Amino acid sequence: MPQSLSQAYLHLVFSIKDRHSWISPSWECDLWAYVAGAGSSHGCQVIKVGGVEDHLHVLIRQSRTRTIADLVSSLKVESSKWVKANQQNPLFCWQFGYGAFSVSQSNVDAVIDYIASQREHHAKHTFQDEFRALLSKHKVAWDERYVWD
């Protein structure tokens, strides 16, 4: 085949180290836009970004030339630098790990709605409970000792 084609959607989730509540509603939309731009600069189509004070969700159509680990690392490094520079928080950093979950084309709209409703969702559920539920739903094995930092 002379051409490489792909369409792989990912739901990425990562939190602030020690789950500090440092993302302010007053500038979160600027951060979401920055993350979307960073993803686009790496050849990915960013569909939706959202979250709450302590974590972030990204629905992205992954580039066929980037690994998941490289993509997430780039998003975290670039957005962390943005927060430090623009929100005067020199301590800001994302936790080391992340969640990356595959999304079928038929579920893209549901994930968009899920990300858009994070504020309502977290009025009832903690990030830890949400992340455990995502891991269970996607049948990812995990060790509780190594999920949180």
Protein Blocks (a to p, Z undefined) as FASTA:
>chain_A
ZZdcdddddddddddehhiafbcfklmmmmmmmmmmmmmmnopacfbgcddfkbccdddd
ddfkbcfklmmmmmmmmmmmmmmmmnopakbccdfbdcdddddfklmmmmmmmmmmmmmm
mmmbcfklmmmmmmmmnopacdfklmpZZ
